[in-house]
Amino acid sequence: MFEDFRFYFDIHQVVATETDAYTVYVKTRILDHEKKEYFEGIVRVDLNPVGIFPKPADIAKSVAPNDLRRKLGMEIKRYIKPQRRFLYELA
């Protein structure tokens, strides 16, 4: 059921929080299978040398079903990973 959802992401802002740690504000848009907007908003993602960690509170506020929450977390990590090297320059 949740395979039909489309995810669109865009980097809104990158903020340096600590040494080698950043918070990335990702503008997120989710469309359902009928191409109607399901969610639009900002999801924060913590980025450090260890990994990419979407904020659970932001994901919980954005979507209700647990399966869709998992998929959003997975998709946002997949979006951030190739851009990781370049995000440090935006801070």
N, C-alpha and C positions, 0 to 999 in steps of 0.2 A: 504494500500500500504506500509506504513512504518512499519507494523507489521513484515514484512519479513526481516528486517535489524537485524543483529547480532552485539552486543556490547561486546567488550573485554576490560577489564580495568586492570591496574597494577599500584601499588603505585611506583612512581619514586623517590620522595623526599618529606620530611616534614620539613617546616621551621617555627620556632616560630617567630611571628611578634610582638605581644604585650602580656600583661599578659592574659593568658587563651585564646589567639587567635593564630591560626596557618594557614598557607597556605600549602595545599597539592597539589603537582604536580602529576597528574594522567595521565599515558600513556594510550591513548585511541586509539582503533582500531575499525572501523566500516566496516562490510562487507554487501554487498547488497544481494538480493535474489539469485543471480547467484554465490555467494561466491567470488565476485571480491571486491578488496579493494576500499572502498568509501572514507575513511579518515583514516589517521594515524598521531598522534601528541600528544602534551601535552595540557591538560586542567587544569587550576588552579581552586582550590576549597578552599574557606574560611571556616574555622571551628572554632566555638566558642561555649560557653555554651548555647547560644540561639538556634543555628541551623547550618545547612550545606548549604552553598551558593556557587554554581558554578558561576564563573565569566562570566557574559553575553557577554563580548567582546570576550573571548576565544571561547565560543559556537558559536557566530555569525561568527567568522573567519573560524570555522571548517566546518559547514554545512550551506546550503542555505535555504532549505524549512523550513518554520516556524513550521510545524508539527514535523519535524525531530529534530529541535532545542529543542522543548518541551520534546520530548521523550528522547533526550540525557541528558537533565537536570534531568529528572525524574530517568533515569537509573543510572546516576552517583551518585545521592543521595542514591539510593537503594544499590549501591555498598559500599559506604562509611559508611553508618549507622551502620552495625554490627561491623565494625572495629574501630569505633570511640574511644573506650576506649584504644586501643592499639597504635593508631597513636601518642598520646602524648609522648609515650616512644621513638619514632623514631626521634623526634626533637632534 
